[in-house]
């Protein structure tokens, strides 16, 4: 079977909803003959989404840190005086 990669755009809130739904799905106790193997793809997707969520939070925090540094540097710079 050929693997196809598809790009889908979600907001941070939507990723949170997906994670919440997958947590509920993965924690549901359903008696089946396959001993819970049906959960494996859902658990992998949950793991991947949590990783994405953590990376976006790290990226956002770094962006906010960079903005604070930029604003601080901007305030400390002085305008050049007139040439004599």
N, C-alpha and C positions, 0 to 999 in steps of 0.2 A: 504494500500500500504506500503510495507516494504521500509525503508530508507536505502540507500546504501551510504557509505562514500568512496570517491575516492580521492587519493592523486595525485595532479598534480604539477609539478615543473615549475615555471616561473621565468624568470629573473626580476629584478627590472624594467627594461625598458619595458618588456612585460606587467607587471602589469600596468604600466603607460598607455600603449596603450589600454589595456582593459578598464581602467577607462575612458579614453577619448572617446572611442566608446560608452560606456554605458551612458555617459553624453549626447552625441549627440542623442542617442536613447531615453533617458528619457525626453529630452527637445523638441522632435519632437511633433508637434501638428497634431494629426490625428483624424478626427471626427469619432467616433465609437459609437455604441449603448450602450456600457458598461461603459460609462463615464470615460474612462481612466484607468479602473481597470486592463487592460492588462499590464500596466506599473509596477504594484506592484512587481512582481518577479525581474524585471530588476533593480528597485530602491533598493531592498533589496541586490541584488548582488553588486550593486555600493557601497552601504554603507559598505558591508563586505570587498570589495577590498580596499576602502579608509582606513578602519581600519587596514588592513594588511599592506598597504603602510606606514602608520604612525608608526606602531610597528616596521617595518624593519628599518625605518629611525632612530627611537629612539635607536634600538639595534646597528645600525652602529655608531651613535654618541657616545654611551656608550663605544663601542669597541675602537673607536679612542681616547676617553678620557683615557681609561685604558692603551692603548699603550703609550700615552704621559706620564702618571704617571710612567709606567714601565721604559721608557727611561730616565726620570729625576732621578728616584731612582738609576738606573744603573750607571749614571754619577756621583752621589754623593758618591757611595760606593768607598772605598779605598782598595787597595790591602794590605794584611798583610805584615809587614816588616820581615826581617830575625830574627830568634830566637837567642838570645845571650847566 
